[in-house]
Amino acid sequence: MPNPKLFIILNALSFQLVWWAGVLAGNQLLLLSILLIIGHFLLSQSPTQDANIMCLCALLGMTVDTLLTWSGLFVFAQTPYWLALLWLIFSLSLKYSLVFFQRIHIIGQALFGGIFGTLSYIAGAEFGAVDLPHGLWVTVGVLAVIWSVLFPVLLFVSRGDYATFFVQGTRQ
């Protein structure tokens, strides 16, 4: 098992590699992304918990992106399998390289999500990974609202204590 600090660095680098591979090469570098995700689990000290968090968070993210694609806000030249892999590694990053966001108040989480979640898609569009047929400002507005809610929700889910939250909520 790697040093926890080294694991966080590897997690951050993996996220960046998957983002750049997807945005610049589309589906051509899927194997690299898959290997980086597998590598995470081979090195993780809590693979079962990581898998649960990854599945829940990635499902939320992929659902949002699918709805945005169906609504016509996003247009992809081909099915973006790379985007699904990006959601998987991003979900894993929430517990490791992005864990510092847990210590920030929910309003700060919403601001960071609204700004940086949106910028990630705009950057992807600038590199030609996605088309934004409704224009920049409409897309920015919609994404800022969505990511202001989505990022805090994903951080909450990544803490892994959502089950106790719902159980405690039903006892009141």
Steps between C-alpha positions, in 0.01 A plus 500: 500500500636845413548783743161678546645830374647325196163333436330842502756630249450192280124552522532864394733410211266221388206738496697751292621232258148365448363853447768593246485162325124528462488863397790478254464145367135415560449126505846421361668474841233307689748227594723751678205626703386147584851406613523807724168412664609139550829628642307703755328188629820297504662762724198601709477412867119507480402364157146397600415842641665665199293285262176593679580871492617480140183325386263739677677822408572395142138392455384845615746676272433283196126547550541879505721494189257267322210733577701798378581314180139393446387859561738618228728707723791270408564343160770238455633386162500141627389322816740636765607184681795703624257720693368199694857408594564860601200481733639182654842650577350835607280313746807332646673838526228634729628280784870553433647791305187716536424405862607845625168631365329306781632757750350791309152629586226382264472850353868488409452153354213634289711794379798279414272251325315768308823660382739211443247238392378744238852595392586134444223467239584833340864395471387170350298692243797722420703185425221364278389217730139624512290748307282752682221583253319737739804724520749574770294714735190281510719196558702676771180605678347153494823325602573747780160432657531123457856480631420726794265227618674193359845556651382524864277197443790300358720603793229388741468163326879459491517525880330163505278585796186550293352170623516610864358840401190339352464248784529776762256713304235229516533467880392856573 
